[in-house]
Each structure stands twice: as structure tokens, then as C-alpha cells.
């Protein structure tokens, strides 16, 4: 039984606790609004213009000007749905959003089963701008295996799952992500000489339904990835199977593509049956 407030013992002051922060008397409204937008992007991961205006209590035109400046400085970027998401200057969005937690929970049993079938490491990832964040990993039991990547951030155009997700974007968005101003700020620009080959690779991925990474992110590591979709056909993440490069051909020839595709389809059934924001 809990004590009532009147009967609770008195507490000694905690010297480590700081007083509540007060709003500065010299605050600049535009700066404060921009900082609030940064917090919203950090904590929410995605923000629409009308929601930004409502949160700040300003006109949509004012919110648009603030967001445009964040985009210019690399703190935000617009995705294919015209939402603003954290840009390269902020790193990537949080993995703790409610729908990503749900996605991780839904994916876990499928990942465990897939890993046990292949005895290889399976990863779940989501894309934010030009980066992917690994949400979960299930390691294989081989002595020589790929380790846990949960929480790791990598370039989307280098990972198998990232390329599988990028392949489903419109060409204009690909160009904005990797040839635009934000890519230059974040160091993610694909050079003009390499860009046509990258587009051809994405075309091939669309045709095959999967993407491969042959030591593109780490020496000695190869992987195969496929995108995950919600009930509306929108990409919400990707699964990848990572192996030591020396073992990849053996695993591939043993039916890796069919096995991973079956797992993705089964997981997509669960995603469709448990709709949530973003999934």
C-alpha cells in the first residue's frame, strides 16, 4: 500500500538535481521556433508542414521558411512523401518511435526463424534520408559470423537493405538525396562519374527484387537485402542476411533469395494485420 503524501517521510535535498529551466527573458522567437522544430524532428522523426505550423502556433508560410532554413543547413530533408525528416547535420532519426518499436517486435520471431534456418546473421533496418539505422540483429551460431549491428548507422547506398529501399524511390528523390545540397553537407554525394552506374544498379535491384552488398560497408562482409512494405505497398524497412564474404556464394546457391523472400512476405502479412503510423 502506498503512503499518502502527508505520511511520506521528508527527503533530503539531492545536490545532483538541477532546477527547472526557465525561459530566458531575452529569447528570440525565430530562434526558439527553429530549436523547437529541431526537437520535433529529433523526437518524432518526421514532420509535415501543417503539423509544424500547428505546433509552433504560426502561419504555414512562417513554418515553411523555418523548415527551408533547416534544409539549407542540413538539419532536415524532405522525403518522398514531402515530410521533413532529420537531415545529415542531425545524424539520423531516433529508432525509438512507436511504429519502429512495433516493427521490431513484429520482425523478431521471423528474424529468429530465418537465422536458425540459414545459421547466418539477420538484420532489420529502416532508412532515414541517406542513412540506414539497424533496429535489430539476430546472430547465427557459426563461429565465424557477422556480429550484432543494432544501433549502427551506415550509408543507405552501401548496404544491401538500404539499396533495396532506395530502389523503390522516384528518380527525382534519389537525385535529391545523393546529388543535392544536403548530400554535400553530409558527405554522402555520389560523384557524377559514379552516378549512372548507381542508377543502373537500382534498376537491376528493382527487377530482381533484392540487393546485394559485397564488402561495400565492411571488409570481409557480404549481404543480401529486401525491402519490407506495409499494407499500402509503402516501404517501411528492410531485412538483410549478412555472411562472411567467403561463405556468401554457398549460402546464396542454397536458396538464400527464396528463403529471405518468403520471410519478408510472412512479415509483411503481420505488418498489414497490425497497422500503425509508418507501417
C-alpha positions in Angstrom: 0.0 0.0 0.0 1.4 3.4 -1.0 1.8 6.1 1.6 -0.3 9.2 1.2 1.6 12.4 0.5 1.0 13.6 4.1 2.6 10.5 5.6 5.6 10.2 3.3 9.0 10.8 5.0 10.8 14.0 4.3 13.5 13.8 1.7 16.9 15.4 1.8 17.8 17.7 -1.0 19.5 16.0 -3.9 22.6 18.1 -4.9 22.7 16.4 -8.3 19.2 17.6 -9.3 19.1 20.8 -11.3 16.4 23.4 -11.0 13.8 23.5 -13.7 14.9 25.6 -16.7 13.2 28.9 -17.1 12.5 30.6 -20.4 15.2 33.3 -20.9 13.8 36.8 -20.8 15.9 37.6 -23.9 14.7 34.8 -26.0 14.4 35.4 -29.8 11.2 34.0 -31.2 12.5 32.8 -34.5 15.5 31.1 -32.9 13.2 29.5 -30.4 10.9 28.3 -33.1 13.7 26.8 -35.1 15.0 25.0 -32.0 11.5 23.6 -31.3 11.4 22.2 -34.9 14.8 20.5 -34.3 13.4 18.9 -31.2 10.3 17.8 -33.0 12.4 16.2 -35.8 14.7 14.6 -33.2 11.9 13.1 -31.1 9.3 12.4 -33.8 11.5 11.5 -36.8 9.1 13.0 -39.4 7.1 16.3 -39.6 4.6 17.7 -42.0 4.4 21.4 -42.7 0.9 21.8 -41.3 1.9 20.0 -38.1 4.9 22.2 -37.7 2.8 25.3 -38.0 0.3 24.0 -35.5 3.0 23.0 -33.0 4.6 26.5 -33.2 1.3 28.4 -33.4 2.5 30.2 -36.6 1.3 30.5 -40.1 2.2 27.7 -42.6 4.3 30.3 -44.5 6.4 31.0 -41.4 6.9 27.4 -40.7 7.9 26.8 -44.3 10.6 29.5 -44.1 12.0 28.0 -40.9 12.0 24.5 -42.3 13.6 25.7 -45.5 16.4 27.1 -43.5 16.9 23.8 -41.6 17.0 22.1 -45.0 19.6 24.6 -46.3 21.8 24.0 -43.2 21.4 20.2 -43.5 19.3 19.7 -40.4 16.3 18.5 -42.3 15.4 16.9 -45.7 12.1 16.2 -47.4 11.4 12.6 -48.0 9.3 11.1 -50.9 6.1 11.9 -49.1 7.1 15.6 -48.6 7.5 15.1 -44.9 10.5 16.7 -43.2 12.9 14.2 -41.6 16.2 14.6 -39.8 19.0 15.6 -42.2 22.7 14.7 -42.3 23.7 17.5 -39.9 21.5 15.9 -37.2 22.6 12.3 -37.9 19.5 10.1 -38.2 16.1 9.9 -36.6 15.5 8.0 -33.4 14.9 4.3 -33.6 12.5 4.5 -30.6 9.4 5.7 -32.4 6.3 3.8 -31.6 6.0 2.3 -35.0 9.6 1.2 -35.2 9.3 -0.5 -31.9 6.2 -2.3 -33.2 8.1 -3.2 -36.4 10.9 -4.6 -34.4 8.6 -6.6 -32.2 6.8 -8.0 -35.3 10.0 -8.8 -37.0 11.8 -10.5 -34.1 10.3 -14.0 -34.4 10.6 -14.0 -38.2 14.3 -13.0 -37.9 15.0 -15.7 -35.4 13.4 -18.3 -37.6 15.3 -17.1 -40.6 18.6 -17.0 -38.8 18.0 -20.6 -37.5 17.3 -21.8 -41.0 20.3 -20.3 -42.5 22.6 -20.2 -39.5 23.6 -16.7 -40.5 23.1 -13.2 -39.1 19.8 -11.4 -39.9 19.3 -7.6 -39.6 16.3 -5.3 -39.6 16.9 -1.7 -40.7 15.0 1.5 -41.5 16.0 4.4 -43.8 16.2 8.0 -42.8 17.4 10.1 -45.7 20.7 8.8 -47.0 21.3 6.6 -44.0 20.0 3.4 -42.6 19.8 2.5 -38.9 19.9 -1.1 -37.8 17.0 -1.7 -35.4 17.7 -5.3 -34.5 20.1 -8.2 -35.2 19.8 -11.9 -34.7 23.2 -13.6 -35.0 23.9 -17.0 -36.5 25.6 -19.6 -34.4 28.6 -20.2 -36.6 32.0 -19.5 -35.0 32.8 -17.3 -38.0 29.7 -15.0 -38.2 28.7 -11.4 -38.6 28.2 -9.7 -35.2 25.4 -7.5 -33.8 24.7 -4.3 -35.8 21.8 -3.0 -33.7 22.1 0.8 -33.4 24.7 1.1 -36.2 24.2 3.8 -38.8 25.5 3.3 -42.3 25.1 4.9 -45.7 21.9 3.5 -47.4 23.6 3.3 -50.8 26.3 1.0 -49.4 24.1 -1.6 -47.6 22.0 -4.3 -49.2 18.8 -3.4 -47.3 19.4 0.3 -47.9 19.8 -0.2 -51.6 16.7 -2.3 -51.7 14.7 0.5 -50.1 16.3 3.2 -52.3 15.4 1.3 -55.4 11.7 2.0 -54.8 12.1 5.7 -54.7 11.4 8.0 -57.6 14.4 9.1 -59.6 14.0 12.7 -58.5 14.2 11.8 -54.9 17.3 9.7 -55.5 18.9 12.7 -57.1 17.9 15.0 -54.2 19.3 12.6 -51.7 22.7 11.9 -53.3 23.3 14.8 -55.7 21.7 17.7 -53.8 22.9 20.2 -51.2 22.2 18.0 -48.2 24.3 15.2 -49.6 27.2 17.6 -49.9 26.8 18.7 -46.3 26.6 15.1 -45.0 29.4 13.8 -47.2 27.0 11.4 -49.0 27.3 12.8 -52.5 27.7 10.2 -55.2 30.1 11.6 -57.8 28.8 12.4 -61.3 31.1 9.8 -62.8 29.7 7.1 -60.5 26.0 8.2 -60.5 24.9 6.5 -63.8 26.3 3.1 -62.6 24.4 3.6 -59.3 21.1 4.2 -61.1 21.7 1.1 -63.2 22.3 -0.9 -60.1 19.0 0.4 -58.6 17.2 -0.6 -61.9 18.7 -4.1 -61.6 17.6 -4.3 -57.9 14.0 -3.3 -58.9 14.0 -6.1 -61.5 15.4 -8.7 -59.2 13.6 -7.8 -56.0 16.7 -7.9 -53.9 20.0 -6.1 -53.4 23.5 -7.3 -52.6 26.4 -5.8 -50.8 29.8 -7.3 -51.5 32.1 -5.9 -48.9 30.7 -2.4 -49.6 30.4 -1.5 -45.9 32.9 -3.7 -44.2 35.8 -5.8 -45.4 35.0 -9.5 -45.4 31.2 -9.0 -45.1 28.7 -9.6 -47.8 24.9 -9.4 -47.5 21.6 -9.7 -49.4 18.7 -7.5 -48.5 15.0 -7.0 -49.4 12.6 -4.2 -48.7 9.6 -4.6 -46.4 6.2 -3.0 -47.2 3.1 -2.1 -45.3 -0.5 -2.9 -46.4 -0.4 0.1 -48.8 2.7 -1.1 -50.5 4.9 1.6 -49.0 8.4 0.7 -47.8 8.8 0.7 -44.1 12.1 -1.1 -43.6 14.3 -3.9 -44.9 15.7 -7.3 -43.8 19.2 -8.4 -44.7 21.2 -11.6 -44.3 24.9 -10.9 -43.7 27.6 -13.5 -44.0 31.3 -13.7 -44.2 32.3 -12.9 -47.8 33.9 -16.3 -48.1 30.6 -18.1 -47.4 28.2 -15.9 -49.3 28.2 -17.9 -52.6 27.5 -21.1 -50.7 24.6 -19.6 -48.8 23.3 -17.9 -52.0 23.3 -21.1 -54.0 21.5 -22.9 -51.2 18.4 -20.8 -51.8 19.0 -17.5 -49.9 16.8 -15.4 -52.2 13.8 -17.6 -52.0 14.2 -18.1 -48.2 14.6 -14.4 -47.5 11.7 -13.5 -49.8 9.4 -16.0 -48.0 10.3 -14.4 -44.7 9.7 -10.9 -45.9 6.2 -11.9 -47.2 5.3 -13.6 -44.0 6.4 -10.5 -42.0 4.5 -8.2 -44.3 1.4 -10.2 -43.5 1.9 -9.4 -39.8 2.7 -5.7 -40.6 -0.6 -5.4 -42.6 -2.5 -7.0 -39.7 -1.0 -4.6 -37.2 -1.2 -1.2 -38.9 0.4 1.7 -37.2 1.8 5.1 -38.1 4.6 4.5 -40.7 3.7 0.8 -41.0 
